């Protein structure tokens, strides 16, 4: 498990092994993904991996914060990958996913959202 990555970070590089990974947004459970996405580009061979949106958004805790699974990644070859985020402002997160609570709470600051 790597450390959380801010969705507004530029040129973030991570090392991933072969496998299937869950991508979770941290901070809340009321999540609207919109057009938010990212690509992983292999530094060595320029291979691009695109995440797949999840049907079932599982709630959990990660890094001592509320978390919700939004994407899965299927990494076929180990390597160093550069993360390129797209449409970061489309990602909306509220602390709770309960309807009544959402009426009275604000969205979390988009500039501080992490995956």
N, C-alpha and C positions, 0 to 999 in steps of 0.2 A: 504494500500500500504506500503510495506516495503522499506527500503533503498536499493540502488544498491549494488550488490554483485559482487566482482571481480571473474572472471572465474578461477583464479589460487588460490583462497582461499581454505584452508583446514579446514575441520570440522566446516563449517558454519551451524548453526542451526536456523531455522525459525519456527514460529507458524502460521499455516494456518487453516482457518475454512472451512467448507463444501462449495464447489462451483467450478466453472470453472474459471481458471486463464489464462491470456495472459502472455507470457514470451517474453520480448523485449530485443534486444541488443542495447546498448546505444553508441552514438558517431558518427554514420553515417548511410547512407541509402543504400550504395552499399555493400550488405552482401552475403557472400558465407559460408554456414554452413558446408559443407563437412560431416565428420563423428562426428563432435562435438555433444555432448549430455550430459545429466546428469540424475541421479536418485535421487528421494527423498525417504529416508528411515525413516519410523516412528520410533522414539526413543523408544516408549513404546512396540510396538508389532512386529517390524521388517518388517511391510508391505512395499512393494516397489511400488512406483508410477513412471511410465516412461512417459516422455512428448511425445506428438504427434507433428510432423512437420506440419506447416500450409501450405495450398495451396496458399492462398492469403496473401502475406506479406504486411500488412498494415503499412504505414508510419505515424509517429506521433512525438510528443515531449513528453518526460518524464524526470523529474528531470532537466529541462531546457537544455536538450540535444536532438539532433536528435535521433530517435528511430525507430526500425523496428521489427515488431512481427515475431518471428521465431518458437515458440512452443506454444501449449496450454496444460494445466494441468487440469485433472478432479480429484478433491479431494473429496472422498466420506465420509471420516471421519475426524473430527477435530483432530488436534494433533500437536506435535512438530516433525519437520522433519530435518534430516541431509542431506545436499546437497553433492552429490558425482559427481564431474565433470569428463568427459571422453573426450580424444582427443581435449584438449583445443587449441592446435596449428592449428587445422583444421579450426577454425573459422577465417575468413578473413573479415575485415570491412574497407571500404573506406568512406570518408566523403560524397561523392556524388554518385548517381547512374546513372548520365548522362555519356554516352559513351565518349564524347570528354573530359570531365573533368577527367575521370578515366585515360586517357592516360598520364596526367601530374601530377597526385597526387599519393603519396605513401599510402600504407595501414597504418592504425592506429597501434600503438604498441600493439601486442597481450597481453603482460603482463599487460596492463592497461585496457583491455576490461571488461565491466560490463554488467550484465543483471539485 
